[in-house]
Amino acid sequence: MKSGKYPKDSSSRQSHELYELTDIDLLQLYALLTPSEIIKEFGRRSRCEKSIYNLIHKYRLDRPLKARQYLEKIILAACPEEIGFEDWEILLKNKLSYVRAEALMRMWKRIDKHESFWEIE
């Protein structure tokens, strides 16, 4: 198998002081943030929007907003009868916000760890 068929992970070479988001990093954020939101959050550490969309296309994934809609539909379909649908939607939004914040926190920890190795004392 070609190694080019698999996304580069966090152990891919990072030869710069500034951490660069890997393919795996971007794919982990795929359904949680749009490419423009990723760029706003990570700035120079991220690729351009076109490059992120090319990565998504490479793996034949749906557009990020469509993926988020699928995720929400799957969760909403699991709504228990004893909980009202409106309450479930509020719970869904809260949980997705939590998952998004957790993913961003983990990504920033990885970035901080990498960049701390390059700090000059």
N, C-alpha and C positions, 0 to 999 in steps of 0.2 A: 504494500500500500504506500501511496505517496504521503509524505508527511504534510504536504500542502493542503490535504483534505481536512485537516483538523485545525480548529482555531488555536492560535498561540495563547498560552495560558500565562498566569502571573509569574511563572518561573522563566518565561522567555527572557532573553537578554535585555537588560535595561542598562545601557551603557552611558546614560546621561544623569546629571544631577537631578533634573526634573523628570519625575515619573511620567511615562507615557502609557495611557490606557491601552491594554492589550485587547485582542479579539474577545477573549473570554470576559474581560471586564465589561466591554461594551455589550456583549450578549447577555450578561447577567442583568444589565440595566434596561434591556430591550423593551420589555412590556411595561416597565415602570416609568420611564422617561422617554420623551421624544428626543431625536438627535439634537434639536435646538436647545432643549433643556439640559442635555448632557454638556453641550458646549458652554452654556451659561454657568453651569455648576463647576466644571473643571477647567475651563479656559484653555490655556496653552497645553495642558496635559492631554487634551482630547484631539481627535482628528477633526477635519472639517465635516460639515453635514453631508456632503456628497460621498465622502469616504465611508461614513457610517452607513448610509443607505446602500452603498456598494457591498459592504459586508453583509448587510441584511439580505440583499438580493443574492449574494454568493451562496448563502445557506438556504435559499428559497423560503424565507420566512415572510409572513405578512407584514404590512406596515405596522409600526409601533402602536398607533392608535387603534387599529383593527385588533391587534393582539390583546390590548387592554380591554377592549369590548368583549372579546371571547372569554377572557379571564373573568370579567364581571358577570357574564351570562352563566358561566359554569357555577360560580358561587351563588348567584341568585336562584338558580335551579335547585340548589340544595336547601332552600329555605324551609325550615320545619313548619308544620301547620300551626303549632301552638304559638309561634312568633308571628306577629303581623308583618306583612310584606314591606310596609313603609319602615318599620323598625329594623328589618333586615337590611334594607338599602342604606340606612344610617350606619348600621354596624359594618356593612361592607366598605363604605367610604372611610370609616375610622380605621379599619384593619388594613386597607390598602395604603392609607397614609402612614400607618405604623411600619408596614413592610418596606415602603419606599424610604422612610427615614432610616430604618435599620440597614438597608442596602447601601445607602449613602454613607452612613457612619462606618460600616466595614470597609468601604472603598477608601474613605479618607484615612482610616487607620493604616491600610496597606500603603497608601501614598506617603503618609508621614513616616512610616517605618523605613521605606526606601530612601526618602530624602534626608532622613536623619543620618544615614551612613555617609552622606556627602558633606555634612556640616563641617566647617572648618572651626577648630577651637582656638 
